Amino acid sequence: MISGGRGMLAYLKLSSEISSVQSELELVRMERLDIEHSANLLKSESLDLDLLEEQAKRILGYAKPREIVLIDTE
């Protein structure tokens, strides 16, 4: 059967949707791992002072005298 709720066309549509959702899931997983990594760097036992300074400057808008600041708008 080609048409209908359980036909070949429905199967192809669902297969395409599954593939799309799996790709989106992989992107979300990678983003989550990146966020977890950044959060771990801010924990007191493994504090990355460069990251802390970068975040403070970004959030508060501060820079050292004679420091050049590049802003990424993405």
MIDOGU-830350 format. One record per residue: residue in three letters; x negated, y, z of N, C-alpha, C in turn; residue number from 1. Coordinates in nm, 4 decimals. Example, Ala and Ser with C-alpha at 12.3 -4.5 7.8 and 13.67 -1.06 7.14 Angstrom:
BEGIN
<site ALA <-1.3190 -0.5690 0.7800> <-1.2300 -0.4500 0.7800> <-1.3200 -0.3300 0.7800> 1>;
<site SER <-1.2850 -0.2250 0.7080> <-1.3670 -0.1060 0.7140> <-1.2900 0.0030 0.7870> 2>;
END
This chain:
BEGIN
<site MET <-0.0837 -0.1163 0.0000> <0.0000 0.0000 0.0000> <-0.0894 0.1241 0.0000> 1>;
<site ILE <-0.0611 0.2187 -0.0874> <-0.1438 0.3390 -0.0988> <-0.0867 0.4536 -0.0176> 2>;
<site SER <0.0436 0.4743 -0.0213> <0.1037 0.5859 0.0515> <0.1655 0.5358 0.1817> 3>;
<site GLY <0.2156 0.6303 0.2616> <0.2762 0.5939 0.3892> <0.1798 0.6159 0.5043> 4>;
<site GLY <0.2315 0.6025 0.6234> <0.1532 0.6291 0.7443> <0.0369 0.5355 0.7663> 5>;
<site ARG <0.0418 0.4171 0.7033> <-0.0663 0.3195 0.7211> <-0.1295 0.2802 0.5882> 6>;
<site GLY <-0.1075 0.3654 0.4888> <-0.1607 0.3358 0.3561> <-0.3048 0.3807 0.3400> 7>;
<site MET <-0.3569 0.3591 0.2212> <-0.4960 0.3909 0.1904> <-0.5230 0.5413 0.1995> 8>;
<site LEU <-0.4279 0.6236 0.1552> <-0.4486 0.7689 0.1622> <-0.4568 0.8160 0.3075> 9>;
<site ALA <-0.3724 0.7619 0.3930> <-0.3771 0.7967 0.5355> <-0.5095 0.7512 0.5963> 10>;
<site TYR <-0.5552 0.6343 0.5576> <-0.6827 0.5811 0.6068> <-0.7986 0.6721 0.5664> 11>;
<site LEU <-0.8001 0.7155 0.4406> <-0.9077 0.8032 0.3934> <-0.9055 0.9368 0.4656> 12>;
<site LYS <-0.7848 0.9909 0.4882> <-0.7732 1.1178 0.5595> <-0.8245 1.1031 0.7022> 13>;
<site LEU <-0.7831 0.9973 0.7705> <-0.8291 0.9753 0.9077> <-0.9799 0.9514 0.9140> 14>;
<site SER <-1.0337 0.8809 0.8182> <-1.1786 0.8571 0.8141> <-1.2543 0.9882 0.8009> 15>;
<site SER <-1.2024 1.0771 0.7175> <-1.2647 1.2082 0.6992> <-1.2570 1.2894 0.8283> 16>;
<site GLU <-1.1428 1.2876 0.8944> <-1.1276 1.3601 1.0208> <-1.2202 1.3045 1.1279> 17>;
<site ILE <-1.2337 1.1748 1.1351> <-1.3228 1.1114 1.2332> <-1.4665 1.1558 1.2097> 18>;
<site SER <-1.5084 1.1564 1.0855> <-1.6446 1.1978 1.0524> <-1.6683 1.3429 1.0935> 19>;
<site SER <-1.5713 1.4289 1.0673> <-1.5834 1.5701 1.1023> <-1.5922 1.5884 1.2534> 20>;
<site VAL <-1.5070 1.5188 1.3267> <-1.5058 1.5303 1.4726> <-1.6338 1.4728 1.5329> 21>;
<site GLN <-1.6866 1.3660 1.4752> <-1.8123 1.3094 1.5256> <-1.9270 1.4078 1.5058> 22>;
<site SER <-1.9288 1.4793 1.3936> <-2.0324 1.5799 1.3699> <-2.0207 1.6924 1.4717> 23>;
<site GLU <-1.8983 1.7364 1.4979> <-1.8761 1.8418 1.5962> <-1.9177 1.7951 1.7357> 24>;
<site LEU <-1.8868 1.6714 1.7690> <-1.9253 1.6151 1.8983> <-2.0770 1.6154 1.9148> 25>;
<site GLU <-2.1481 1.5792 1.8125> <-2.2950 1.5773 1.8194> <-2.3499 1.7177 1.8428> 26>;
<site LEU <-2.2919 1.8179 1.7776> <-2.3356 1.9564 1.7988> <-2.3093 1.9999 1.9435> 27>;
<site VAL <-2.1940 1.9655 1.9963> <-2.1599 2.0016 2.1340> <-2.2533 1.9305 2.2322> 28>;
<site ARG <-2.2860 1.8052 2.2050> <-2.3798 1.7323 2.2923> <-2.5169 1.7985 2.2939> 29>;
<site MET <-2.5649 1.8407 2.1762> <-2.6954 1.9071 2.1698> <-2.6919 2.0408 2.2434> 30>;
<site GLU <-2.5832 2.1146 2.2297> <-2.5687 2.2420 2.3001> <-2.5667 2.2195 2.4510> 31>;
<site ARG <-2.4949 2.1161 2.4967> <-2.4890 2.0841 2.6394> <-2.6277 2.0505 2.6930> 32>;
<site LEU <-2.7046 1.9704 2.6188> <-2.8399 1.9349 2.6627> <-2.9282 2.0581 2.6726> 33>;
<site ASP <-2.9132 2.1505 2.5782> <-2.9909 2.2746 2.5802> <-2.9556 2.3578 2.7028> 34>;
<site ILE <-2.8260 2.3670 2.7337> <-2.7819 2.4427 2.8511> <-2.8315 2.3759 2.9789> 35>;
<site GLU <-2.8233 2.2429 2.9854> <-2.8731 2.1709 3.1033> <-3.0219 2.1949 3.1226> 36>;
<site HIS <-3.0972 2.1929 3.0139> <-3.2415 2.2163 3.0216> <-3.2694 2.3570 3.0752> 37>;
<site SER <-3.1977 2.4573 3.0226> <-3.2163 2.5949 3.0701> <-3.1794 2.6067 3.2176> 38>;
<site ALA <-3.0718 2.5411 3.2597> <-3.0301 2.5456 3.4000> <-3.1347 2.4802 3.4896> 39>;
<site ASN <-3.1929 2.3695 3.4447> <-3.2961 2.3019 3.5240> <-3.4194 2.3888 3.5409> 40>;
<site LEU <-3.4503 2.4707 3.4402> <-3.5666 2.5591 3.4510> <-3.5439 2.6696 3.5532> 41>;
<site LEU <-3.4185 2.6983 3.5849> <-3.3880 2.8037 3.6813> <-3.3717 2.7516 3.8239> 42>;
<site LYS <-3.3820 2.6211 3.8444> <-3.3736 2.5655 3.9799> <-3.4999 2.6032 4.0568> 43>;
<site SER <-3.4858 2.6233 4.1862> <-3.5985 2.6728 4.2657> <-3.7189 2.5793 4.2636> 44>;
<site GLU <-3.6951 2.4474 4.2578> <-3.8096 2.3544 4.2596> <-3.8859 2.3503 4.1277> 45>;
<site SER <-3.8263 2.4009 4.0206> <-3.8955 2.4015 3.8919> <-3.8755 2.5348 3.8213> 46>;
<site LEU <-3.8787 2.6431 3.8979> <-3.8493 2.7753 3.8448> <-3.9548 2.8189 3.7437> 47>;
<site ASP <-3.9097 2.8508 3.6253> <-3.9964 2.9041 3.5202> <-3.9890 3.0562 3.5281> 48>;
<site LEU <-4.0947 3.1185 3.5800> <-4.0920 3.2631 3.6031> <-4.0779 3.3420 3.4741> 49>;
<site ASP <-4.1338 3.2916 3.3646> <-4.1188 3.3604 3.2360> <-3.9724 3.3606 3.1921> 50>;
<site LEU <-3.9050 3.2477 3.2096> <-3.7639 3.2390 3.1734> <-3.6809 3.3303 3.2631> 51>;
<site LEU <-3.7119 3.3323 3.3906> <-3.6402 3.4178 3.4843> <-3.6558 3.5646 3.4453> 52>;
<site GLU <-3.7775 3.6057 3.4133> <-3.8030 3.7437 3.3731> <-3.7279 3.7766 3.2432> 53>;
<site GLU <-3.7313 3.6839 3.1481> <-3.6621 3.7041 3.0206> <-3.5117 3.7218 3.0419> 54>;
<site GLN <-3.4522 3.6371 3.1254> <-3.3088 3.6458 3.1522> <-3.2746 3.7756 3.2247> 55>;
<site ALA <-3.3558 3.8142 3.3211> <-3.3310 3.9380 3.3950> <-3.3372 4.0586 3.3013> 56>;
<site LYS <-3.4354 4.0599 3.2140> <-3.4475 4.1708 3.1186> <-3.3273 4.1745 3.0244> 57>;
<site ARG <-3.2854 4.0560 2.9780> <-3.1735 4.0498 2.8847> <-3.0446 4.0959 2.9515> 58>;
<site ILE <-3.0199 4.0485 3.0732> <-2.8949 4.0795 3.1420> <-2.8931 4.2234 3.1940> 59>;
<site LEU <-3.0047 4.2664 3.2525> <-3.0090 4.3982 3.3147> <-3.0521 4.5091 3.2194> 60>;
<site GLY <-3.1112 4.4703 3.1065> <-3.1536 4.5699 3.0081> <-3.2816 4.6423 3.0457> 61>;
<site TYR <-3.3653 4.5808 3.1271> <-3.4909 4.6426 3.1683> <-3.6086 4.5934 3.0840> 62>;
<site ALA <-3.7112 4.6782 3.0765> <-3.8357 4.6407 3.0115> <-3.9495 4.7144 3.0835> 63>;
<site LYS <-4.0688 4.6583 3.0760> <-4.1854 4.7226 3.1353> <-4.2258 4.8411 3.0479> 64>;
<site PRO <-4.2915 4.9400 3.1077> <-4.3427 5.0506 3.0265> <-4.4379 4.9962 2.9193> 65>;
<site ARG <-4.4309 5.0524 2.8029> <-4.5153 5.0159 2.6876> <-4.4842 4.8758 2.6352> 66>;
<site GLU <-4.3732 4.8183 2.6758> <-4.3337 4.6851 2.6287> <-4.2379 4.7022 2.5104> 67>;
<site ILE <-4.2587 4.6235 2.4077> <-4.1727 4.6268 2.2915> <-4.0673 4.5180 2.3069> 68>;
<site VAL <-3.9399 4.5549 2.2934> <-3.8299 4.4616 2.3119> <-3.7639 4.4367 2.1771> 69>;
<site LEU <-3.7523 4.3101 2.1417> <-3.6822 4.2702 2.0200> <-3.5509 4.2066 2.0605> 70>;
<site ILE <-3.4418 4.2507 1.9993> <-3.3101 4.2019 2.0354> <-3.2580 4.1154 1.9225> 71>;
<site ASP <-3.2225 3.9916 1.9571> <-3.1629 3.8980 1.8616> <-3.0127 3.9105 1.8748> 72>;
<site THR <-2.9447 3.9463 1.7659> <-2.8014 3.9732 1.7727> <-2.7175 3.8473 1.7489> 73>;
<site GLU <-2.7766 3.7328 1.7402> <-2.6995 3.6091 1.7190> <-2.6475 3.5536 1.8459> 74>;
END
